[in-house]
């Protein structure tokens, strides 16, 4: 029976006398998009809506992978689908979510499916093809319904049926038990896939202003104030001090400056919008990795390659403090702010401040801020340390679900819709920060 159903061509089912009216399809689609499997994934909603609309309209030429990528996921019309398989990945996700939906929608009269290997939707009356609900798409673990009533294989001494040998009955009984066991295993895998732990839930809520925003996330890194020695100064020095082999090849190295040595101002050349610290690079890498895992598009800017208008259009993540003027500007009126080059102060309590004591930092402090409605009118998140190790520690804190989950337990009810500031402390060994600890928080 199962093989007979599978051999029926999908187009024949859809175009026969029992064709499902478009109004019925749209009504079912509306319910599906608001259901639990779909409401948390905007991309899955948009893709399924597009596939159904184009199928109903008969525009099958619009259901090609590259066209879908351009129309639904804002890819360039000529983008490489092999390098960016987002359509295939999201289509597989849609198939899984549809399977989960139909497991619970037992009274749904219309069945919407997107068969593997195609982006065309199939619409059927659900009661006419009950076995379809038990099939498992090949793109991932999806649940299948067990039989309504358990079927027990007949005992060897029982008559299995007219003309049916006992061995055949036992074989069919084993098949049913195998199907039931497979259904249980698949359902368990689906539950594990869609179950969100409390830590992950808190983490998603903290980052939701960025993850759920339809605009590209903007990551901005400042630029350090660096001076280079002029070529004429270097030429004069190396005439008196022969270069090593690597220096002959262009290796940059420190020029010894004995006490009392004088350098003319013309021999110091300011280099703007070029250098960033290793801590800022490490912090940016952490943030970028997070956004990639969440399929969130982003744009990285640094130096003077950003304007206020850019910040107004995107949820923004600011990296660094003293080398990032936008961090200082966006947080200058908050409770915890940077003070000069080596301290963080509490503007509401002058007795509270945290500072470093030496150039070679053995410890560092940082501020993490999440401002939902900043001066730009959009969400701004900062990861900013007094030194570059603090900035790195702040980014590690921000991207760690365990750290965020532990933090929110101390925050007031409704913190998800409030602004948050955290002051962090970290020990530094060989320029590397330890896991940071929270020393102060404020939520408003």
SULQUI-V401810 format. One record per residue. N is the residue number from 1. RES is the residue in one letter. PHI is phi in whole degrees, -180 to 180 (* if undefined). PSI is psi in radians with two decimals (NA if undefined). Layout:
BEGIN
n->N res->RES phi->PHI psi->PSI
n->N res->RES phi->PHI psi->PSI
END
This chain:
BEGIN
n->1 res->X phi->* psi->-0.76
n->2 res->X phi->-62 psi->-0.76
n->3 res->X phi->-67 psi->-0.59
n->4 res->X phi->-65 psi->-0.70
n->5 res->X phi->-66 psi->-0.75
n->6 res->X phi->-66 psi->-0.43
n->7 res->X phi->-82 psi->-0.18
n->8 res->X phi->-71 psi->2.22
n->9 res->X phi->-66 psi->2.37
n->10 res->X phi->-63 psi->-0.65
n->11 res->X phi->-67 psi->-0.59
n->12 res->X phi->-67 psi->-0.70
n->13 res->X phi->-63 psi->-0.66
n->14 res->X phi->-79 psi->-0.50
n->15 res->X phi->-104 psi->0.13
n->16 res->X phi->-78 psi->-3.01
n->17 res->X phi->-66 psi->-0.40
n->18 res->X phi->-98 psi->0.50
n->19 res->X phi->-57 psi->2.39
n->20 res->X phi->-77 psi->2.23
n->21 res->X phi->-62 psi->2.60
n->22 res->X phi->-61 psi->-0.61
n->23 res->X phi->-64 psi->-0.69
n->24 res->X phi->-65 psi->-0.71
n->25 res->X phi->-62 psi->-0.81
n->26 res->X phi->-66 psi->-0.66
n->27 res->X phi->-63 psi->-0.77
n->28 res->X phi->-65 psi->-0.74
n->29 res->X phi->-60 psi->-0.73
n->30 res->X phi->-59 psi->-0.71
n->31 res->X phi->-68 psi->-0.73
n->32 res->X phi->-61 psi->-0.78
n->33 res->X phi->-65 psi->-0.44
n->34 res->X phi->-94 psi->-0.01
n->35 res->X phi->-77 psi->2.90
n->36 res->X phi->-58 psi->-0.74
n->37 res->X phi->-65 psi->-0.40
n->38 res->X phi->-109 psi->-0.45
n->39 res->X phi->-65 psi->-0.36
n->40 res->X phi->-90 psi->-0.05
n->41 res->X phi->-127 psi->1.75
n->42 res->X phi->-66 psi->-0.66
n->43 res->X phi->-66 psi->-0.69
n->44 res->X phi->-65 psi->-0.68
n->45 res->X phi->-61 psi->-0.84
n->46 res->X phi->-65 psi->-0.68
n->47 res->X phi->-67 psi->-0.82
n->48 res->X phi->-63 psi->-0.72
n->49 res->X phi->-58 psi->-0.79
n->50 res->X phi->-64 psi->-0.82
n->51 res->X phi->-61 psi->-0.79
n->52 res->X phi->-65 psi->-0.80
n->53 res->X phi->-60 psi->-0.80
n->54 res->X phi->-69 psi->-0.61
n->55 res->X phi->-67 psi->-0.80
n->56 res->X phi->-61 psi->-0.65
n->57 res->X phi->-78 psi->-0.17
n->58 res->X phi->78 psi->0.26
n->59 res->X phi->-90 psi->1.17
n->60 res->X phi->-67 psi->-0.42
n->61 res->X phi->-68 psi->-0.29
n->62 res->X phi->-88 psi->0.01
n->63 res->X phi->-106 psi->0.55
n->64 res->X phi->-92 psi->2.63
n->65 res->X phi->-56 psi->-0.85
n->66 res->X phi->-67 psi->-0.62
n->67 res->X phi->-68 psi->-0.72
n->68 res->X phi->-63 psi->-0.75
n->69 res->X phi->-58 psi->-0.69
n->70 res->X phi->-74 psi->-0.73
n->71 res->X phi->-81 psi->-0.56
n->72 res->X phi->-101 psi->-0.68
n->73 res->X phi->-112 psi->0.24
n->74 res->X phi->59 psi->0.59
n->75 res->X phi->-84 psi->2.78
n->76 res->X phi->-65 psi->2.56
n->77 res->X phi->-58 psi->-0.45
n->78 res->X phi->-108 psi->0.38
n->79 res->X phi->-68 psi->2.72
n->80 res->X phi->-85 psi->1.95
n->81 res->X phi->-71 psi->-0.34
n->82 res->X phi->-75 psi->-0.67
n->83 res->X phi->-76 psi->-0.47
n->84 res->X phi->-132 psi->1.45
n->85 res->X phi->-85 psi->0.68
n->86 res->X phi->-62 psi->-0.62
n->87 res->X phi->-66 psi->-0.80
n->88 res->X phi->-63 psi->-0.73
n->89 res->X phi->-64 psi->-0.77
n->90 res->X phi->-72 psi->-0.57
n->91 res->X phi->-65 psi->-0.71
n->92 res->X phi->-63 psi->-0.67
n->93 res->X phi->-65 psi->-0.70
n->94 res->X phi->-62 psi->-0.75
n->95 res->X phi->-61 psi->-0.74
n->96 res->X phi->-65 psi->-0.75
n->97 res->X phi->-67 psi->-0.63
n->98 res->X phi->-63 psi->-0.72
n->99 res->X phi->-62 psi->-0.74
n->100 res->X phi->-64 psi->-0.72
n->101 res->X phi->-60 psi->-0.83
n->102 res->X phi->-73 psi->-0.22
n->103 res->X phi->-66 psi->-0.60
n->104 res->X phi->-101 psi->-0.39
n->105 res->X phi->-87 psi->1.18
n->106 res->X phi->-72 psi->-0.34
n->107 res->X phi->-100 psi->0.09
n->108 res->X phi->-68 psi->2.26
n->109 res->X phi->-89 psi->-0.40
n->110 res->X phi->-112 psi->2.32
n->111 res->X phi->-106 psi->2.10
n->112 res->X phi->-109 psi->2.15
n->113 res->X phi->-132 psi->2.73
n->114 res->X phi->-125 psi->1.65
n->115 res->X phi->-58 psi->2.58
n->116 res->X phi->-61 psi->2.46
n->117 res->X phi->85 psi->0.06
n->118 res->X phi->-145 psi->2.72
n->119 res->X phi->-111 psi->0.22
n->120 res->X phi->-90 psi->2.40
n->121 res->X phi->-85 psi->2.63
n->122 res->X phi->-118 psi->2.33
n->123 res->X phi->-118 psi->2.19
n->124 res->X phi->-140 psi->2.74
n->125 res->X phi->-74 psi->2.12
n->126 res->X phi->-60 psi->-0.67
n->127 res->X phi->-70 psi->-0.28
n->128 res->X phi->-85 psi->-0.18
n->129 res->X phi->-144 psi->1.08
n->130 res->X phi->-62 psi->-0.51
n->131 res->X phi->-68 psi->-0.46
n->132 res->X phi->-57 psi->-0.60
n->133 res->X phi->-70 psi->-0.26
n->134 res->X phi->-96 psi->-0.16
n->135 res->X phi->-74 psi->2.64
n->136 res->X phi->-115 psi->2.04
n->137 res->X phi->-59 psi->2.55
n->138 res->X phi->-75 psi->-0.12
n->139 res->X phi->-86 psi->-0.01
n->140 res->X phi->169 psi->2.95
n->141 res->X phi->-70 psi->2.09
n->142 res->X phi->-130 psi->2.61
n->143 res->X phi->-75 psi->2.72
n->144 res->X phi->-131 psi->2.58
n->145 res->X phi->-80 psi->2.33
n->146 res->X phi->-73 psi->2.83
n->147 res->X phi->-59 psi->2.61
n->148 res->X phi->-61 psi->-0.70
n->149 res->X phi->-122 psi->2.31
n->150 res->X phi->-64 psi->2.45
n->151 res->X phi->-111 psi->2.10
n->152 res->X phi->-99 psi->2.27
n->153 res->X phi->-66 psi->2.50
n->154 res->X phi->-66 psi->2.54
n->155 res->X phi->-70 psi->2.77
n->156 res->X phi->-57 psi->-0.55
n->157 res->X phi->-87 psi->-0.08
n->158 res->X phi->-88 psi->2.72
n->159 res->X phi->-85 psi->2.07
n->160 res->X phi->-73 psi->-0.52
n->161 res->X phi->160 psi->2.96
n->162 res->X phi->-60 psi->2.10
n->163 res->X phi->72 psi->0.20
n->164 res->X phi->-107 psi->2.09
n->165 res->X phi->-69 psi->2.59
n->166 res->X phi->-56 psi->-0.66
n->167 res->X phi->-64 psi->-0.66
n->168 res->X phi->-66 psi->-0.71
n->169 res->X phi->-63 psi->-0.76
n->170 res->X phi->-62 psi->-0.69
n->171 res->X phi->-62 psi->-0.79
n->172 res->X phi->-66 psi->-0.59
n->173 res->X phi->-63 psi->-0.72
n->174 res->X phi->-63 psi->-0.67
n->175 res->X phi->-59 psi->-0.76
n->176 res->X phi->-63 psi->-0.74
n->177 res->X phi->-66 psi->-0.63
n->178 res->X phi->-63 psi->-0.73
n->179 res->X phi->-63 psi->-0.73
n->180 res->X phi->-65 psi->-0.79
n->181 res->X phi->-63 psi->-0.73
n->182 res->X phi->-63 psi->-0.68
n->183 res->X phi->-62 psi->-0.74
n->184 res->X phi->-63 psi->-0.77
n->185 res->X phi->-63 psi->-0.79
n->186 res->X phi->-65 psi->-0.74
n->187 res->X phi->-63 psi->-0.68
n->188 res->X phi->-62 psi->-0.74
n->189 res->X phi->-64 psi->-0.70
n->190 res->X phi->-66 psi->-0.74
n->191 res->X phi->-61 psi->-0.75
n->192 res->X phi->-64 psi->-0.62
n->193 res->X phi->-68 psi->-0.72
n->194 res->X phi->-95 psi->-0.20
n->195 res->X phi->-71 psi->2.31
n->196 res->X phi->-111 psi->2.16
n->197 res->X phi->-69 psi->2.78
n->198 res->X phi->-57 psi->-0.66
n->199 res->X phi->-63 psi->-0.80
n->200 res->X phi->-67 psi->-0.62
n->201 res->X phi->-64 psi->-0.79
n->202 res->X phi->-63 psi->-0.70
n->203 res->X phi->-63 psi->-0.78
n->204 res->X phi->-64 psi->-0.66
n->205 res->X phi->-67 psi->-0.67
n->206 res->X phi->-63 psi->-0.74
n->207 res->X phi->-93 psi->-0.03
n->208 res->X phi->-57 psi->-0.60
n->209 res->X phi->-60 psi->-0.39
n->210 res->X phi->-96 psi->-0.86
n->211 res->X phi->-61 psi->-0.70
n->212 res->X phi->-91 psi->-0.05
n->213 res->X phi->-76 psi->2.35
n->214 res->X phi->-73 psi->-0.27
n->215 res->X phi->-88 psi->2.73
n->216 res->X phi->-62 psi->2.42
n->217 res->X phi->-76 psi->2.41
n->218 res->X phi->-107 psi->2.15
n->219 res->X phi->-107 psi->2.15
n->220 res->X phi->-121 psi->2.25
n->221 res->X phi->-114 psi->2.38
n->222 res->X phi->-75 psi->-3.02
n->223 res->X phi->-134 psi->2.33
n->224 res->X phi->-78 psi->2.60
n->225 res->X phi->-81 psi->1.90
n->226 res->X phi->-127 psi->2.42
n->227 res->X phi->-112 psi->2.45
n->228 res->X phi->-113 psi->2.62
n->229 res->X phi->-74 psi->2.49
n->230 res->X phi->-70 psi->2.69
n->231 res->X phi->-56 psi->-0.67
n->232 res->X phi->-66 psi->-0.66
n->233 res->X phi->-66 psi->-0.76
n->234 res->X phi->-65 psi->-0.69
n->235 res->X phi->-62 psi->-0.75
n->236 res->X phi->-64 psi->-0.73
n->237 res->X phi->-65 psi->-0.81
n->238 res->X phi->-74 psi->-0.31
n->239 res->X phi->-66 psi->-0.54
n->240 res->X phi->-95 psi->-0.30
n->241 res->X phi->-133 psi->1.73
n->242 res->X phi->-55 psi->2.48
n->243 res->X phi->-74 psi->2.65
n->244 res->X phi->-78 psi->3.03
n->245 res->X phi->-59 psi->-0.79
n->246 res->X phi->-69 psi->-0.60
n->247 res->X phi->-67 psi->-0.59
n->248 res->X phi->-63 psi->-0.48
n->249 res->X phi->-87 psi->-0.03
n->250 res->X phi->107 psi->0.12
n->251 res->X phi->-63 psi->2.26
n->252 res->X phi->-77 psi->2.45
n->253 res->X phi->-149 psi->2.82
n->254 res->X phi->-76 psi->2.39
n->255 res->X phi->-92 psi->2.11
n->256 res->X phi->-59 psi->2.28
n->257 res->X phi->-119 psi->1.76
n->258 res->X phi->-66 psi->2.73
n->259 res->X phi->-54 psi->2.37
n->260 res->X phi->86 psi->-0.07
n->261 res->X phi->-66 psi->2.44
n->262 res->X phi->-112 psi->2.40
n->263 res->X phi->-123 psi->2.23
n->264 res->X phi->-68 psi->2.52
n->265 res->X phi->-56 psi->-0.57
n->266 res->X phi->-71 psi->-0.22
n->267 res->X phi->-93 psi->0.01
n->268 res->X phi->-112 psi->2.00
n->269 res->X phi->-108 psi->2.04
n->270 res->X phi->-69 psi->2.31
n->271 res->X phi->-112 psi->1.92
n->272 res->X phi->-100 psi->2.61
n->273 res->X phi->53 psi->0.74
n->274 res->X phi->-131 psi->-0.80
n->275 res->X phi->-104 psi->2.41
n->276 res->X phi->-130 psi->2.79
n->277 res->X phi->-81 psi->2.79
n->278 res->X phi->-65 psi->-0.55
n->279 res->X phi->-65 psi->-0.70
n->280 res->X phi->-66 psi->-0.67
n->281 res->X phi->-65 psi->-0.76
n->282 res->X phi->-64 psi->-0.72
n->283 res->X phi->-64 psi->-0.76
n->284 res->X phi->-62 psi->-0.69
n->285 res->X phi->-61 psi->-0.72
n->286 res->X phi->-62 psi->-0.81
n->287 res->X phi->-66 psi->-0.77
n->288 res->X phi->-62 psi->-0.74
n->289 res->X phi->-60 psi->-0.71
n->290 res->X phi->-62 psi->-0.84
n->291 res->X phi->-65 psi->-0.62
n->292 res->X phi->-65 psi->-0.76
n->293 res->X phi->-63 psi->-0.54
n->294 res->X phi->-94 psi->0.17
n->295 res->X phi->56 psi->0.61
n->296 res->X phi->-98 psi->2.15
n->297 res->X phi->-71 psi->2.55
n->298 res->X phi->-147 psi->2.85
n->299 res->X phi->-136 psi->2.18
n->300 res->X phi->-100 psi->2.21
n->301 res->X phi->-126 psi->2.73
n->302 res->X phi->-153 psi->2.94
n->303 res->X phi->65 psi->-2.33
n->304 res->X phi->-96 psi->0.26
n->305 res->X phi->-88 psi->0.79
n->306 res->X phi->-158 psi->2.56
n->307 res->X phi->-129 psi->2.90
n->308 res->X phi->-58 psi->-0.63
n->309 res->X phi->-62 psi->-0.61
n->310 res->X phi->-64 psi->-0.73
n->311 res->X phi->-67 psi->-0.50
n->312 res->X phi->-73 psi->-0.37
n->313 res->X phi->-98 psi->-0.16
n->314 res->X phi->-137 psi->2.56
n->315 res->X phi->-65 psi->2.34
n->316 res->X phi->-121 psi->2.44
n->317 res->X phi->-118 psi->2.05
n->318 res->X phi->-102 psi->2.25
n->319 res->X phi->-108 psi->2.22
n->320 res->X phi->89 psi->2.87
n->321 res->X phi->-122 psi->-1.28
n->322 res->X phi->-70 psi->-0.28
n->323 res->X phi->-105 psi->0.20
n->324 res->X phi->-132 psi->1.74
n->325 res->X phi->-65 psi->-0.52
n->326 res->X phi->-70 psi->-0.59
n->327 res->X phi->-61 psi->-0.86
n->328 res->X phi->-65 psi->-0.66
n->329 res->X phi->-68 psi->-0.75
n->330 res->X phi->-74 psi->-0.34
n->331 res->X phi->-114 psi->0.07
n->332 res->X phi->-64 psi->-0.43
n->333 res->X phi->-104 psi->0.14
n->334 res->X phi->-83 psi->3.10
n->335 res->X phi->-70 psi->-0.85
n->336 res->X phi->-99 psi->2.15
n->337 res->X phi->-136 psi->2.83
n->338 res->X phi->-82 psi->2.49
n->339 res->X phi->-126 psi->1.99
n->340 res->X phi->56 psi->-2.53
n->341 res->X phi->-96 psi->-0.22
n->342 res->X phi->-136 psi->0.36
n->343 res->X phi->-147 psi->2.74
n->344 res->X phi->-124 psi->2.36
n->345 res->X phi->-125 psi->2.73
n->346 res->X phi->-99 psi->1.93
n->347 res->X phi->-68 psi->-0.31
n->348 res->X phi->-92 psi->-0.22
n->349 res->X phi->-148 psi->1.74
n->350 res->X phi->-64 psi->-0.27
n->351 res->X phi->-78 psi->-0.26
n->352 res->X phi->-100 psi->2.10
n->353 res->X phi->-157 psi->2.71
n->354 res->X phi->-133 psi->2.27
n->355 res->X phi->-142 psi->2.75
n->356 res->X phi->-99 psi->2.79
n->357 res->X phi->-118 psi->-0.15
n->358 res->X phi->-146 psi->2.85
n->359 res->X phi->-69 psi->-0.74
n->360 res->X phi->-84 psi->1.56
n->361 res->X phi->-66 psi->2.16
n->362 res->X phi->-93 psi->-0.25
n->363 res->X phi->-149 psi->2.81
n->364 res->X phi->-148 psi->2.80
n->365 res->X phi->-127 psi->2.72
n->366 res->X phi->-148 psi->2.77
n->367 res->X phi->-119 psi->2.24
n->368 res->X phi->-108 psi->2.20
n->369 res->X phi->-125 psi->2.44
n->370 res->X phi->-128 psi->1.80
n->371 res->X phi->-110 psi->2.00
n->372 res->X phi->-74 psi->-0.64
n->373 res->X phi->-128 psi->1.38
n->374 res->X phi->-79 psi->-2.99
n->375 res->X phi->-60 psi->-0.42
n->376 res->X phi->-85 psi->-0.20
n->377 res->X phi->88 psi->-0.01
n->378 res->X phi->-123 psi->3.06
n->379 res->X phi->-74 psi->2.37
n->380 res->X phi->-127 psi->2.25
n->381 res->X phi->-118 psi->2.33
n->382 res->X phi->-119 psi->2.49
n->383 res->X phi->-127 psi->1.73
n->384 res->X phi->-140 psi->2.17
n->385 res->X phi->-111 psi->2.85
n->386 res->X phi->-61 psi->-0.81
n->387 res->X phi->-113 psi->3.07
n->388 res->X phi->-68 psi->-0.46
n->389 res->X phi->-67 psi->-0.65
n->390 res->X phi->-64 psi->-0.69
n->391 res->X phi->-62 psi->-0.74
n->392 res->X phi->-64 psi->-0.76
n->393 res->X phi->-63 psi->-0.66
n->394 res->X phi->-63 psi->-0.72
n->395 res->X phi->-68 psi->-0.65
n->396 res->X phi->-64 psi->-0.67
n->397 res->X phi->-64 psi->-0.80
n->398 res->X phi->-63 psi->-0.53
n->399 res->X phi->-101 psi->0.17
n->400 res->X phi->-107 psi->1.93
n->401 res->X phi->-58 psi->-0.63
n->402 res->X phi->-64 psi->-0.72
n->403 res->X phi->-65 psi->-0.78
n->404 res->X phi->-66 psi->-0.70
n->405 res->X phi->-62 psi->-0.74
n->406 res->X phi->-65 psi->-0.64
n->407 res->X phi->-63 psi->-0.88
n->408 res->X phi->-67 psi->-0.33
n->409 res->X phi->-64 psi->-0.42
n->410 res->X phi->-95 psi->-0.05
n->411 res->X phi->-89 psi->2.72
n->412 res->X phi->-71 psi->2.85
n->413 res->X phi->-60 psi->2.43
n->414 res->X phi->84 psi->0.27
n->415 res->X phi->-59 psi->-0.45
n->416 res->X phi->-58 psi->-0.51
n->417 res->X phi->-106 psi->0.32
n->418 res->X phi->-120 psi->2.89
n->419 res->X phi->-81 psi->2.64
n->420 res->X phi->-138 psi->2.43
n->421 res->X phi->-129 psi->2.45
n->422 res->X phi->-133 psi->2.32
n->423 res->X phi->-101 psi->2.23
n->424 res->X phi->-115 psi->2.65
n->425 res->X phi->-124 psi->2.47
n->426 res->X phi->-143 psi->2.51
n->427 res->X phi->-85 psi->2.59
n->428 res->X phi->-124 psi->2.17
n->429 res->X phi->-129 psi->2.15
n->430 res->X phi->54 psi->0.74
n->431 res->X phi->70 psi->0.11
n->432 res->X phi->-108 psi->2.30
n->433 res->X phi->-82 psi->2.61
n->434 res->X phi->-83 psi->3.05
n->435 res->X phi->-59 psi->2.21
n->436 res->X phi->-75 psi->2.68
n->437 res->X phi->-120 psi->2.62
n->438 res->X phi->-84 psi->2.25
n->439 res->X phi->-111 psi->-0.30
n->440 res->X phi->-162 psi->2.56
n->441 res->X phi->-140 psi->2.70
n->442 res->X phi->-149 psi->2.32
n->443 res->X phi->-133 psi->2.23
n->444 res->X phi->-147 psi->NA
END
